[in-house]
């Protein structure tokens, strides 16, 4: 094997282009081009001269020189000194870990099974869904606004054009936040293929042609994300149902959309499609947001019904069929028909093909990898982060977990504390929560006190003529320390961080009540709610002093 010094590479894509060119030469046995070290390691047949390798590289407009054996050994020794980390997956958890680990002098290889990097959030989750939700909100404001001096009109909609704009912004963010980082950080490299853990250590990657490659690894992060869970309903798997991905990028609006599910993604998409003009029916096994504070689901359901969304509570789908034109869903109550069906009943971890058991990596009953606060699995050299692990399925949790995993891999102790983790549902009004509900505190045998303030008492909500919703605060009955907050309001996603910081800093409701909040803001509702622990809100002046 000979080593060549290459000048002129500007990114990892250059290295890949050189590898492709050299592998096309029949006498070349193996090639490894390193953008980080500006070298190529090339093994050839004996009769093949190094001049032919140099000619092939120079044809791509790079400057190349054959290195001597001593220089070659020095480069190999230098590479051997670096901690080798392999990350399976290329989403938020993966890149957060990769960036942090590279900063701490590790050499990182990211393995991605698909042709597209970036994971769920940027490609088929957070980013396109928020674009769709915002467009639907603007359409609804044209159709129905609360101000008597502004006329309402039916919006002009082009779903295909909206879908194209969504995809362009997705492509733009993926290029800026993922591809650009990969190409400009010399410590990162990308390998495409399906990965599984090797029994002898490291990772085996199988490419699209079936060829296998072994990657040595001192530490491994599993960040393979999750996949929509499709329930075992008779006939469902034989129909062209939608998951959230198809719903987000559909170029044509259905006349009638059936939504099977009653949690975060189901509700966001259901409301968006209703506002874009489709008839929408939600089939809820229990009630909306069944696992959360009951008042949240009850009041959100009222808002949905007021917009014309049909909600079938405590309804189970027994069988589903499709006749080539329409879906038919037989429930325990009635027979339903619709043009399209969205199945949004949760997600499960992508861990089935990773060969976890061979390395002693333990999962829970759903397949999610069990991790401790250091993101470490039952195997000390293997970590997991994001939706494939036993943690809340939010992109910011995944990114934080990936960063913490990188620190622990590279010698710094770090823990992930989710005790003040915010959660948001981007319906309208929005749902935002943090900390404990009354019920959860009761389960933990904590005595609580709580107050629930209707938005009818929040001046900004009154000025907006938009008073649907509430702010609820839960505190420790003895100390008054804030334990949790549940908010249903316009801009609840922006309001909740005040409660997050209060909980993280162990503030009491009295501390909150005594803070200065800017007047005519929605977040002032948190101060007003805190004041109601000691004061009748109707006796306060307009500025909540």
Secondary structure as the mmCIF struct_conf table of DSSP 4:
data_model
#
loop_
_struct_conf.conf_type_id
_struct_conf.id
_struct_conf.beg_label_comp_id
_struct_conf.beg_label_asym_id
_struct_conf.beg_label_seq_id
_struct_conf.end_label_comp_id
_struct_conf.end_label_asym_id
_struct_conf.end_label_seq_id
STRN STRN1 UNK A 2 UNK A 7
BEND BEND1 UNK A 11 UNK A 11
HELX_RH_AL_P HELX_RH_AL_P1 UNK A 12 UNK A 23
TURN_TY1_P TURN_TY1_P1 UNK A 24 UNK A 24
BEND BEND2 UNK A 25 UNK A 25
TURN_TY1_P TURN_TY1_P2 UNK A 26 UNK A 27
STRN STRN2 UNK A 28 UNK A 34
TURN_TY1_P TURN_TY1_P3 UNK A 35 UNK A 38
STRN STRN3 UNK A 39 UNK A 44
TURN_TY1_P TURN_TY1_P4 UNK A 46 UNK A 47
HELX_RH_AL_P HELX_RH_AL_P2 UNK A 50 UNK A 58
TURN_TY1_P TURN_TY1_P5 UNK A 59 UNK A 61
STRN STRN4 UNK A 63 UNK A 66
HELX_LH_PP_P HELX_LH_PP_P1 UNK A 67 UNK A 68
HELX_RH_AL_P HELX_RH_AL_P3 UNK A 69 UNK A 81
BEND BEND3 UNK A 82 UNK A 82
HELX_LH_PP_P HELX_LH_PP_P2 UNK A 83 UNK A 83
STRN STRN5 UNK A 84 UNK A 88
BEND BEND4 UNK A 91 UNK A 91
HELX_RH_AL_P HELX_RH_AL_P4 UNK A 92 UNK A 103
TURN_TY1_P TURN_TY1_P6 UNK A 104 UNK A 105
STRN STRN6 UNK A 107 UNK A 112
BEND BEND5 UNK A 113 UNK A 115
BEND BEND6 UNK A 118 UNK A 118
HELX_RH_AL_P HELX_RH_AL_P5 UNK A 119 UNK A 124
BEND BEND7 UNK A 125 UNK A 125
HELX_RH_AL_P HELX_RH_AL_P6 UNK A 126 UNK A 143
BEND BEND8 UNK A 146 UNK A 146
TURN_TY1_P TURN_TY1_P7 UNK A 148 UNK A 149
BEND BEND9 UNK A 150 UNK A 150
HELX_LH_PP_P HELX_LH_PP_P3 UNK A 154 UNK A 156
HELX_RH_AL_P HELX_RH_AL_P7 UNK A 159 UNK A 174
HELX_RH_PI_P HELX_RH_PI_P1 UNK A 175 UNK A 179
HELX_RH_AL_P HELX_RH_AL_P8 UNK A 180 UNK A 184
TURN_TY1_P TURN_TY1_P8 UNK A 186 UNK A 187
STRN STRN7 UNK A 188 UNK A 192
BEND BEND10 UNK A 193 UNK A 193
STRN STRN8 UNK A 194 UNK A 197
TURN_TY1_P TURN_TY1_P9 UNK A 199 UNK A 200
BEND BEND11 UNK A 201 UNK A 202
STRN STRN9 UNK A 203 UNK A 206
TURN_TY1_P TURN_TY1_P10 UNK A 208 UNK A 209
BEND BEND12 UNK A 210 UNK A 210
STRN STRN10 UNK A 212 UNK A 215
BEND BEND13 UNK A 218 UNK A 218
STRN STRN11 UNK A 219 UNK A 222
STRN STRN12 UNK A 226 UNK A 228
STRN STRN13 UNK A 234 UNK A 234
TURN_TY1_P TURN_TY1_P11 UNK A 235 UNK A 235
HELX_RH_3T_P HELX_RH_3T_P1 UNK A 236 UNK A 238
BEND BEND14 UNK A 239 UNK A 239
STRN STRN14 UNK A 242 UNK A 242
HELX_RH_AL_P HELX_RH_AL_P9 UNK A 244 UNK A 249
BEND BEND15 UNK A 251 UNK A 252
BEND BEND16 UNK A 255 UNK A 255
STRN STRN15 UNK A 256 UNK A 260
BEND BEND17 UNK A 263 UNK A 263
HELX_RH_AL_P HELX_RH_AL_P10 UNK A 264 UNK A 276
TURN_TY1_P TURN_TY1_P12 UNK A 277 UNK A 277
STRN STRN16 UNK A 279 UNK A 283
BEND BEND18 UNK A 285 UNK A 287
TURN_TY1_P TURN_TY1_P13 UNK A 288 UNK A 291
BEND BEND19 UNK A 292 UNK A 292
HELX_RH_AL_P HELX_RH_AL_P11 UNK A 294 UNK A 306
TURN_TY1_P TURN_TY1_P14 UNK A 307 UNK A 308
STRN STRN17 UNK A 310 UNK A 312
TURN_TY1_P TURN_TY1_P15 UNK A 313 UNK A 314
STRN STRN18 UNK A 317 UNK A 322
BEND BEND20 UNK A 324 UNK A 325
STRN STRN19 UNK A 327 UNK A 331
BEND BEND21 UNK A 332 UNK A 333
STRN STRN20 UNK A 335 UNK A 338
BEND BEND22 UNK A 339 UNK A 339
STRN STRN21 UNK A 340 UNK A 343
BEND BEND23 UNK A 345 UNK A 345
STRN STRN22 UNK A 347 UNK A 349
BEND BEND24 UNK A 350 UNK A 350
TURN_TY1_P TURN_TY1_P16 UNK A 352 UNK A 353
BEND BEND25 UNK A 354 UNK A 354
HELX_RH_3T_P HELX_RH_3T_P2 UNK A 356 UNK A 359
TURN_TY1_P TURN_TY1_P17 UNK A 360 UNK A 360
STRN STRN23 UNK A 363 UNK A 363
TURN_TY1_P TURN_TY1_P18 UNK A 365 UNK A 366
BEND BEND26 UNK A 367 UNK A 367
HELX_LH_PP_P HELX_LH_PP_P4 UNK A 368 UNK A 368
STRN STRN24 UNK A 369 UNK A 369
HELX_LH_PP_P HELX_LH_PP_P5 UNK A 370 UNK A 370
TURN_TY1_P TURN_TY1_P19 UNK A 373 UNK A 374
BEND BEND27 UNK A 375 UNK A 375
STRN STRN25 UNK A 376 UNK A 376
BEND BEND28 UNK A 378 UNK A 379
TURN_TY1_P TURN_TY1_P20 UNK A 380 UNK A 381
STRN STRN26 UNK A 382 UNK A 384
BEND BEND29 UNK A 386 UNK A 386
TURN_TY1_P TURN_TY1_P21 UNK A 387 UNK A 388
STRN STRN27 UNK A 389 UNK A 389
BEND BEND30 UNK A 390 UNK A 391
HELX_RH_AL_P HELX_RH_AL_P12 UNK A 395 UNK A 409
TURN_TY1_P TURN_TY1_P22 UNK A 410 UNK A 411
TURN_TY1_P TURN_TY1_P23 UNK A 419 UNK A 420
STRN STRN28 UNK A 422 UNK A 425
BEND BEND31 UNK A 427 UNK A 429
STRN STRN29 UNK A 430 UNK A 435
HELX_RH_AL_P HELX_RH_AL_P13 UNK A 438 UNK A 443
TURN_TY1_P TURN_TY1_P24 UNK A 444 UNK A 445
STRN STRN30 UNK A 448 UNK A 454
HELX_RH_3T_P HELX_RH_3T_P3 UNK A 455 UNK A 457
HELX_RH_AL_P HELX_RH_AL_P14 UNK A 459 UNK A 463
TURN_TY1_P TURN_TY1_P25 UNK A 464 UNK A 465
STRN STRN31 UNK A 470 UNK A 476
TURN_TY1_P TURN_TY1_P26 UNK A 477 UNK A 479
STRN STRN32 UNK A 481 UNK A 481
STRN STRN33 UNK A 482 UNK A 489
TURN_TY1_P TURN_TY1_P27 UNK A 490 UNK A 491
HELX_RH_AL_P HELX_RH_AL_P15 UNK A 492 UNK A 504
TURN_TY1_P TURN_TY1_P28 UNK A 505 UNK A 506
STRN STRN34 UNK A 508 UNK A 508
HELX_RH_AL_P HELX_RH_AL_P16 UNK A 509 UNK A 513
TURN_TY1_P TURN_TY1_P29 UNK A 514 UNK A 514
BEND BEND32 UNK A 515 UNK A 515
BEND BEND33 UNK A 519 UNK A 520
TURN_TY1_P TURN_TY1_P30 UNK A 522 UNK A 523
HELX_RH_AL_P HELX_RH_AL_P17 UNK A 524 UNK A 531
TURN_TY1_P TURN_TY1_P31 UNK A 532 UNK A 534
BEND BEND34 UNK A 535 UNK A 535
HELX_RH_3T_P HELX_RH_3T_P4 UNK A 537 UNK A 539
BEND BEND35 UNK A 540 UNK A 540
TURN_TY1_P TURN_TY1_P32 UNK A 542 UNK A 543
#
